[in-house]
Amino acid sequence: MEKLSSETVIDILSRLPIKSLVKCRFVCKSWLYLTSELHLIDTHLSISSKNEIFYGLILKTSIPIHRTCWHSKLSFVQSDGTDDYKCVNLISHYPFLSNYEILGSYNGLLCLFDPIVKYLTHILNPCSGDFVFLPNPIRDLGDPMNVVVGFGFLPKRNVYKVVEIVYYRREIVGDDNDDLRSGVCVYTIGDDSWRCNGSYPYSLRGRDLSGACVNETLHWVSSGYDGPKLVDQIVGFDLENEVFGVIPHPDFDSGRLNYMLGVLQGCLSATRHKCQDYVEIWVMKDYGVKESWTKRLKIVCSEVGLIIGAVQPLFFQRNGELMLQHGGTLLCYNPLSKTLRELRISGMPRSFKAVVHVGSLVSPQKLLKLENTEFA
């Protein structure tokens, strides 16, 4: 290795799975320094993000300690380049990991949320164990009834932002039917404090939602009235300009939208189901263009011989199968043979919430020191 140029070494190391790259940090001091260089970290992340062979899952499990106390645990599932997946336990020695939810994953970083105090609390790299605390948001409207959040990235400026939409019950309910008021706050990782951006002009559907981030925009499903008719719409929050807007939604054959948003192959996705009948997965191939919404696939329960309801599409595997989460199980759907099977992985917890994760060595602590400069 001493005869190889640094560029050659970086090229080799950048093609390793994250588990192997982390092990390289313990070879010697020179490799520890090398794996801390921004060039290697960025090159490795670029290769991993574009190649689904390197995609993995973070599984978050809640273990009851007693009636009102839970302990959260992280596991990492990744393939070795084949279809053979391994599940390993991740960091468990941090006190703040006692009870939390994962509210987004981007570039190997997780955004953590404390459901007790209803605060976004940390940005964590589960592969390296590196983390930073988030400052408490600015809230002066009383106790929150519900908190909706998002976590995203602006690549041109190398900036990460988190957003929270907080709903409070009105002290005096007016003539309208909406008895909740809202406040929107934004935090740029590395800043000293949060910024308040007024109120949320839409009514989000559901509770404890985390926004899907595509095209530097966070997305949620909102409900509202178009005249006398109740309709659903997709609302986006532009992270660069910090403004809300309505995004075109797919035209389903019938009924209300009734779907969940996600990210599939870099596109905004919408997953719709009719209980005990079928699941449809749509993707917006050309962002912002209504006509580009395409039905990617349809899983018919009678065809696969399994009754499924709401599922979360995760990613396409190397063999062309789509991995999905259904309750506490992982399923694999083959679009060609129209078959559905359960994915069994050694060491996988019985119940969990799965988050698509691309492992990296991006350091949350170093983000606090980076200047928001433009990148070519």
Salt bridges, closest charged atoms under 4 A:
GLU7 OE1 - HIS39 NE2 3.59
ASP11 OD1 - ARG15 NH2 3.04
ASP84 OD2 - LYS86 NZ 3.27
GLU101 OE2 - LYS60 NZ 3.27
GLU164 OE1 - ARG139 NH2 2.80
GLU171 OE2 - ARG181 NH2 3.85
ASP179 OD2 - ARG169 NH1 2.59
ASP191 OD2 - ARG195 NH1 3.34
ASP232 OD2 - ARG205 NH1 2.67
ASP232 OD1 - ARG256 NH2 2.70
GLU240 OE1 - ARG157 NE 3.40
GLU242 OE2 - LYS161 NZ 2.83
GLU242 OE2 - ARG195 NH2 2.31
ASP251 OD1 - LYS290 NZ 3.09
ASP277 OD2 - LYS274 NZ 3.93
GLU280 OE1 - ARG272 NH1 3.87
GLU280 OE2 - LYS295 NZ 3.51
GLU280 OE2 - LYS298 NZ 3.98
GLU321 OE1 - ARG341 NH2 2.71
GLU342 OE1 - ARG344 NH2 3.54
